[in-house]
Amino acid sequence: MTEPAPAPRNGLPEASWTVRLADEAATERLALDLAPLLAAGDLVTLTGDLGAGKTTFARHLIRALTGEPGLEVPSPTFTLMQAYEGERYPIVHADLYRIGGADDLEELGWEEAADNSLVLVEWPERAGFLVTAERLDVALRLDPAAGPGARVAVLTGHGAWAARVARAGAIHRLLAAAGWGDARREYLLGDASTRAYERLTLHGETAILMISPRRPDGPPVRMGRAYSSLARLAESVHPFVAMANGLRQQGFSAPAIIAQDLETGLLLIEDLGDGGVLSAGAPDEERYAESAALLANLHRRDLPTTLPVEPGRDYALPPYDLDAMLIEVELLLDWYLPHVVGANASGSVRSAFVNLWRAALEPIVDGPKTWVLRDYHSPNLIWLPEREGLARVGLIDFQDAVIGHPAYDVVSLMQDARVTVPQELELKLLGHYARQRRLADPAFDMSAFAHAYAALGAQRNTKILGIFARLDRRDGKPQYLKHLPRIEAYLRRDLSHPALADLKAWYEANLPSLFPTA
């Protein structure tokens, strides 16, 4: 049961979730359920009488976070603090029963140990300041009426933790209602977004839990609108549900929706597996060709622009309009250009850039229209050899889908930001796509498509350079910088199209490092 509680005297919001634990196995399961919600810098306080199970719960949680089921986790009653290296961050387990007050923490080196760590504290009331901090409190008590090993855990989130506790309770209810309440949950590394994923295993079957709470609007950046609104990015799970069902209705392999909590942003979906379209880290030609054929098949169809989400609620795919494309390319000015040259763009440089892009994109925006899945590249394509035909290509990332030019997804596939697609293979795949389109429509104009492909390739790669530089500087994710040389090479390739000569001149003048001399 999860329920919001009245705001306490310190003004922080609260939410509580009560869980009945029949035995130690249930305590372990609760720890496993909580582990994906925790992060570096979090404070978890463990309260309850002697023998209530605080150390037992901490032991299971630490084992889950270190990935070592047999790890020895002694009670820190005498050492006061124990440190562990978790898979994602350090962990500090403290028992404050024997300290005299908050002043004693300084002698223990508390601040240094707790810095950027997950901190688990038994007997937090011995240090009064902890009780009022933003935290997750796990209060345990024995429940003898339910059995000798039974306990009750009351999880209360204070401050920012309130929403996380409410979400944990919602996950518990969703899985229980869907018959997956006893599943083993395994945290999966997410993508560059704020979404999180878990793989659930139950009786030999697997499913994916997608945790994607509604994204709040950021600050207005233009015309009173936030970046996500201008760029037509999904702000809830509704578009994912609509597109998943829409793609499946068209006969494509998108995940089936097993259970959903749309308002909380929780989806339990079919697990399509881990088989990708790469072989030994490089594009597999057969799988890429089938992925290109899927796009050709999709692009020849007359597709609806509004899709049902649930009875009484529809979702209208937004247009990939000029405002969206321009706000995306400006990421290069805001993040990549300062990353490369160490200075911001002047007003005149920015104005020239936007005007050139406006002229280049206007005819593309006015061109043919179809579903644009938007992230149609190797990390989001699953190879399903047990299926037949185009159903062998599984699709898992399409919540940002829009109505736009068909060349965009073709670029996403053939100029993969994370995997080098050699130019020879790119041209071969383009030819394969064009032949498939001509089979369905002999009037298919490859020359016009090639122009759109180059323009949208330059637009997409310009945007990604900005995004990856932003991920490094703003979000502390430098691992994306290793992809910049590949994306820069794609961008040079796109800008070589004669129709983009004026744009290429801007890049040569303002980002000369993009064009190294022989």
C-alpha positions in Angstrom: 0.0 0.0 0.0 1.4 3.4 -0.9 -0.2 6.6 0.3 0.9 10.3 0.5 1.2 11.5 4.1 0.7 15.1 5.4 3.6 17.4 5.0 5.7 17.3 8.3 6.7 20.2 10.3 9.9 20.8 8.2 7.8 21.3 5.1 9.2 18.3 3.1 6.7 16.2 1.3 6.3 12.6 2.4 4.9 9.3 1.0 4.7 5.9 2.7 4.5 2.4 1.6 3.8 -0.5 3.9 5.0 -4.0 3.0 4.4 -7.2 5.0 7.4 -9.6 5.0 6.5 -13.2 5.6 10.1 -14.3 6.0 13.7 -13.4 5.3 13.2 -14.2 1.6 10.6 -11.5 1.5 13.0 -9.1 3.1 15.6 -10.0 0.5 13.0 -9.4 -2.3 12.2 -5.9 -0.9 15.9 -5.1 -0.9 16.2 -6.2 -4.5 13.1 -4.1 -5.4 14.6 -1.0 -3.8 18.1 -1.4 -5.2 17.4 0.1 -8.7 15.9 3.2 -7.1 19.0 4.1 -5.1 21.8 6.5 -6.3 25.0 8.0 -5.0 24.4 10.6 -2.4 21.2 9.0 -1.1 20.5 8.6 2.6 18.6 5.5 3.8 17.8 5.4 7.5 16.9 2.1 9.2 14.7 2.3 12.3 13.2 -0.2 14.6 13.8 -2.0 17.9 16.6 -4.4 18.6 16.1 -7.6 16.6 13.7 -5.9 14.1 15.9 -6.9 11.2 17.7 -3.7 10.3 21.1 -5.3 9.7 19.4 -8.2 7.8 17.8 -5.8 5.5 21.0 -3.7 5.0 22.9 -7.0 4.3 20.6 -8.0 1.5 20.6 -4.4 0.0 24.4 -4.2 0.0 24.6 -7.6 -1.6 22.2 -6.5 -4.3 24.1 -3.2 -4.9 27.6 -4.9 -5.1 26.3 -7.8 -7.2 27.9 -10.3 -4.7 25.1 -12.6 -3.3 27.6 -14.2 -0.9 29.3 -11.1 0.3 30.0 -11.0 4.1 28.2 -8.0 5.6 28.8 -7.9 9.3 26.9 -5.6 11.6 28.9 -2.3 12.1 27.9 -2.2 15.8 31.5 -2.1 16.9 33.3 -0.7 13.9 30.5 2.0 13.6 31.0 2.3 9.8 31.7 -0.2 7.1 32.5 0.8 3.4 31.8 -1.3 0.3 32.3 -0.8 -3.4 29.0 -1.0 -5.2 28.7 -1.7 -8.9 27.6 1.9 -9.5 28.9 3.9 -6.5 30.4 3.4 -3.0 28.2 2.3 -0.1 28.6 3.2 3.6 26.8 1.2 6.3 26.8 2.8 9.7 25.4 1.9 13.1 25.1 4.9 15.4 23.8 3.1 18.4 27.0 3.7 20.4 27.7 7.4 19.5 26.8 10.2 21.9 25.5 12.6 19.4 26.0 14.3 16.0 29.4 15.7 17.2 30.9 12.2 17.3 30.4 11.8 13.6 33.2 14.3 12.8 35.7 12.0 14.6 34.5 9.1 12.4 35.3 11.0 9.2 31.6 11.0 8.4 31.6 13.7 5.7 34.5 12.2 3.8 33.1 8.7 3.9 29.5 9.8 3.0 30.6 12.0 0.1 29.1 10.7 -3.2 28.2 7.4 -1.5 24.9 5.7 -0.7 24.6 5.9 3.1 22.7 3.3 5.1 22.3 4.3 8.8 21.0 2.2 11.7 19.8 4.1 14.7 19.8 7.5 12.9 18.0 9.2 15.8 21.4 9.2 17.6 22.4 12.0 15.2 19.4 14.3 15.2 20.2 16.2 12.0 19.8 13.0 9.9 16.2 12.7 11.0 15.1 15.9 9.2 17.1 15.3 6.0 15.7 14.2 2.7 15.9 10.5 3.0 14.3 7.1 2.7 13.4 5.7 6.1 12.8 2.0 6.4 11.0 1.2 9.7 11.0 -2.4 10.6 9.0 -4.2 13.3 8.3 -7.8 14.2 4.9 -9.2 13.3 4.5 -12.3 15.5 0.8 -12.8 14.6 1.9 -13.5 11.0 4.6 -16.0 12.0 7.9 -16.3 13.8 10.0 -14.7 11.1 7.4 -12.2 9.9 8.0 -8.4 9.8 6.3 -5.3 8.7 8.3 -2.7 6.8 7.1 0.9 6.5 9.0 2.8 3.9 8.6 6.6 4.1 10.2 9.0 1.6 11.0 12.4 2.8 11.5 15.3 0.3 12.6 14.2 -3.1 12.3 10.6 -1.9 8.5 10.9 -1.6 8.0 10.5 -5.3 10.4 7.6 -5.5 8.6 5.8 -2.7 5.3 6.4 -4.4 6.7 5.0 -7.6 8.1 1.9 -5.8 4.7 1.2 -4.4 3.1 1.7 -7.9 5.6 -0.8 -9.4 4.8 -3.3 -6.6 1.1 -3.0 -7.4 1.5 -3.2 -11.2 3.7 -6.3 -11.0 1.4 -8.0 -8.5 -1.7 -7.3 -10.6 0.1 -8.6 -13.7 1.2 -11.8 -12.0 4.8 -10.8 -12.0 5.0 -9.9 -8.3 7.4 -12.7 -7.5 9.8 -12.1 -10.4 13.5 -11.6 -10.0 14.4 -8.1 -11.0 17.7 -7.2 -12.7 18.7 -3.5 -13.2 19.6 -2.8 -16.8 21.8 0.1 -17.9 19.7 2.8 -19.4 20.2 4.9 -22.5 21.2 8.6 -22.6 17.7 9.5 -21.4 16.2 9.6 -17.9 14.4 6.3 -18.4 15.3 3.2 -16.4 14.8 -0.4 -17.3 14.7 -3.7 -15.4 14.6 -7.3 -16.7 12.2 -9.5 -14.8 12.5 -13.3 -14.7 9.7 -15.6 -13.6 9.4 -19.3 -14.2 11.8 -19.1 -17.1 10.0 -16.3 -18.8 11.3 -12.7 -19.0 9.8 -9.2 -19.4 11.0 -5.7 -19.3 9.9 -3.1 -16.8 10.2 0.4 -18.2 10.3 3.2 -15.7 9.6 6.5 -17.4 8.0 9.1 -15.1 6.4 12.1 -16.7 9.1 14.6 -17.7 8.5 18.1 -16.3 8.9 21.0 -18.7 12.2 22.7 -18.6 12.8 26.4 -18.7 11.3 28.2 -21.7 13.9 28.7 -24.5 11.8 30.2 -27.3 8.3 31.4 -27.7 7.6 30.6 -24.1 8.2 26.9 -24.8 10.6 24.4 -23.3 13.2 22.6 -25.5 11.4 19.2 -25.2 8.2 20.8 -26.5 9.9 22.5 -29.4 11.8 19.4 -30.3 8.7 17.3 -30.1 10.1 14.9 -27.4 7.8 12.6 -25.6 7.0 13.7 -22.0 5.1 10.6 -20.9 4.7 6.9 -21.8 1.6 7.5 -23.8 3.4 7.9 -27.1 5.3 4.7 -26.5 2.1 2.7 -25.9 0.4 4.3 -28.9 3.4 3.6 -31.2 4.0 0.0 -29.9 0.5 -0.9 -30.6 0.5 0.9 -33.9 3.6 -0.8 -35.1 2.3 -4.2 -34.0 -0.9 -3.6 -35.9 1.1 -3.0 -39.0 2.8 -6.3 -38.5 6.2 -5.2 -37.1 7.9 -6.6 -34.1 7.4 -4.0 -31.4 7.1 -5.1 -27.8 3.6 -6.2 -26.6 2.3 -4.2 -23.6 1.7 -6.6 -20.8 0.6 -4.1 -18.1 0.7 -0.3 -17.8 0.4 2.5 -15.3 0.2 5.5 -17.6 0.0 8.2 -15.0 3.0 6.9 -13.0 5.0 6.2 -16.2 5.4 2.4 -15.7 5.2 -0.2 -18.5 5.7 -3.9 -18.3 6.5 -5.0 -21.9 7.6 -8.0 -23.9 11.3 -8.8 -23.7 12.6 -9.0 -27.3 16.0 -10.1 -26.0 19.5 -8.9 -26.5 20.3 -10.0 -30.0 21.4 -7.0 -32.0 22.1 -6.2 -35.6 25.9 -6.1 -35.1 28.4 -8.9 -35.5 31.7 -8.6 -33.5 30.8 -4.9 -32.9 30.4 -4.0 -36.6 27.3 -3.8 -38.8 26.0 -7.2 -39.9 25.2 -6.7 -43.6 22.3 -9.1 -43.7 20.6 -7.6 -40.6 21.2 -4.0 -41.8 19.8 -4.8 -45.2 16.7 -6.3 -43.5 16.4 -3.2 -41.3 16.6 -1.0 -44.5 13.9 -3.2 -46.1 11.7 -2.7 -43.1 11.9 1.1 -43.5 11.2 0.8 -47.2 8.1 -1.3 -46.4 7.0 1.2 -43.7 7.5 4.2 -46.0 5.3 2.9 -48.8 2.2 2.6 -46.5 -0.6 5.0 -45.8 -0.2 5.4 -42.1 -2.6 7.0 -39.5 -1.4 10.2 -37.7 -3.5 9.5 -34.6 -3.3 6.3 -32.6 -5.2 4.9 -29.6 -3.5 4.7 -26.3 -6.4 3.2 -24.3 -10.2 3.3 -24.6 -11.2 7.0 -24.8 -7.7 8.3 -25.2 -5.8 8.9 -28.5 -2.4 10.2 -29.3 -1.7 12.5 -32.3 1.8 12.1 -33.6 3.4 15.6 -33.7 4.9 17.0 -36.9 8.7 17.1 -37.3 8.4 20.7 -38.2 11.0 23.5 -38.9 10.9 24.7 -35.3 11.9 21.3 -34.0 14.7 20.8 -36.5 16.1 24.2 -35.9 16.1 24.0 -32.1 18.0 20.7 -32.5 20.8 22.0 -34.8 21.3 24.9 -32.4 22.6 22.4 -29.9 25.8 22.5 -31.9 26.2 26.3 -31.1 25.3 25.8 -27.5 27.5 22.9 -26.6 29.7 21.5 -29.4 31.1 24.8 -30.7 32.2 25.9 -27.1 33.6 22.3 -26.6 35.8 22.6 -29.7 36.8 26.3 -29.9 36.4 27.3 -26.2 34.1 30.2 -26.9 30.4 30.9 -27.6 29.0 31.8 -31.0 28.5 35.5 -31.6 25.1 36.8 -32.5 26.0 37.2 -36.2 27.5 33.7 -36.4 24.4 32.2 -34.8 22.0 34.2 -37.1 23.8 33.1 -40.2 23.8 29.5 -39.0 20.1 29.5 -38.4 19.2 31.2 -41.6 21.3 28.8 -43.7 19.7 25.8 -41.9 16.2 27.3 -42.4 16.8 27.6 -46.2 18.2 24.0 -46.3 15.4 22.4 -44.4 12.3 24.2 -45.7 11.9 22.1 -48.8 12.6 18.9 -46.8 9.9 19.7 -44.3 7.4 20.3 -47.1 8.3 16.9 -48.7 6.9 13.4 -48.3 5.6 12.4 -44.9 5.6 9.2 -42.9 6.1 7.8 -39.4 9.6 8.8 -38.3 10.7 6.6 -35.4 13.7 9.0 -34.8 16.1 6.6 -33.1 16.3 3.9 -35.7 19.8 2.7 -35.1 21.7 -0.4 -33.8 21.1 0.0 -30.0 17.4 0.0 -30.6 17.2 -2.8 -33.2 16.8 -6.4 -32.0 17.5 -9.4 -34.3 14.9 -12.1 -33.9 16.0 -15.0 -36.1 13.1 -17.2 -35.0 10.7 -14.9 -36.7 10.1 -14.5 -40.4 10.7 -11.7 -42.9 10.6 -8.2 -41.6 9.4 -9.4 -38.3 13.0 -10.5 -37.6 13.8 -6.8 -36.8 12.6 -5.9 -33.4 11.9 -2.2 -32.6 12.2 -1.0 -29.0 12.7 2.8 -29.0 10.1 5.0 -30.8 8.4 7.1 -28.1 9.7 10.3 -29.8 8.1 9.3 -33.1 6.9 12.2 -35.3 5.4 12.8 -38.7 8.2 13.7 -41.1 10.4 12.9 -44.1 11.2 9.2 -44.6 14.9 9.9 -45.2 15.4 10.7 -41.5 15.2 7.1 -40.2 17.3 5.9 -43.2 20.0 8.2 -42.1 19.7 7.0 -38.5 20.4 3.5 -39.6 23.1 4.1 -42.2 25.0 6.8 -40.3 24.9 5.1 -36.9 26.2 7.4 -34.2 27.7 4.6 -32.1 29.0 2.2 -34.8 30.9 3.0 -37.9 29.1 2.2 -41.1 31.7 2.3 -43.9 30.7 4.5 -46.8 30.8 1.5 -49.2 28.2 -0.3 -47.0 26.1 2.8 -46.7 25.8 3.2 -50.4 25.0 -0.4 -50.8 22.2 -0.2 -48.2 20.9 3.0 -49.8 20.7 1.1 -53.1 18.9 -1.7 -51.4 16.4 0.7 -49.9 15.8 2.5 -53.2 15.2 -0.8 -55.0 12.6 -1.8 -52.4 10.9 1.6 -52.8 10.8 1.4 -56.6 9.3 -2.1 -56.5 6.3 -0.6 -54.7 6.4 2.8 -56.6 8.2 3.0 -59.9 7.9 6.8 -59.7 10.1 6.9 -56.5 12.5 9.9 -57.0 16.0 8.7 -55.8 17.6 12.0 -56.7 15.2 14.0 -54.5 15.6 11.4 -51.7 19.4 11.6 -51.9 19.1 15.4 -51.4 16.8 14.9 -48.4 19.1 12.2 -47.1 22.2 14.5 -47.1 20.3 17.4 -45.6 18.7 15.3 -42.8 22.0 13.5 -42.3 23.7 16.9 -41.7 20.9 18.0 -39.5 21.0 14.8 -37.4 24.7 14.7 -37.0 24.9 18.4 -36.1 22.3 17.7 -33.4 24.1 14.6 -32.1 27.4 16.5 -31.9 25.6 19.0 -29.6 23.9 16.3 -27.6 27.1 14.3 -26.9 29.0 17.4 -26.0 26.2 18.3 -23.6 26.2 14.9 -22.1 29.8 15.4 -21.2 29.7 18.9 -19.9 26.3 19.2 -18.3 25.5 15.6 -17.3 29.0 14.2 -16.5 28.9 11.5 -19.1 32.2 11.8 -21.0 31.9 8.3 -22.5 29.9 9.8 -25.4 32.9 12.0 -26.6 34.6 8.9 -28.1 31.9 8.9 -30.8 32.6 12.5 -32.0 35.1 11.6 -34.7 32.7 9.2 -36.3 29.9 11.7 -36.3 32.2 14.4 -37.6 33.1 12.1 -40.5 29.4 11.5 -41.3 28.8 15.2 -41.2 31.6 16.0 -43.7 30.1 13.3 -45.9 26.7 14.9 -45.8 27.9 18.4 -46.3 29.6 17.4 -49.6 26.3 17.3 -51.3 26.1 20.2 -53.8 22.8 21.5 -52.4 24.5 22.1 -49.0 27.5 24.1 -50.3 26.5 27.3 -48.4 26.1 25.4 -45.2 29.4 23.6 -45.7 31.1 27.1 -46.1 29.7 28.1 -42.7 31.1 25.0 -41.0 34.5 25.5 -42.7 34.7 29.1 -41.5 33.5 28.5 -37.9 34.6 24.9 -37.2 37.7 24.4 -39.3 38.8 21.5 -37.2 36.0 19.5 -38.8 37.9 19.6 -42.1 41.5 18.4 -41.4 44.0 18.8 -44.2 45.3 15.7 -45.9 
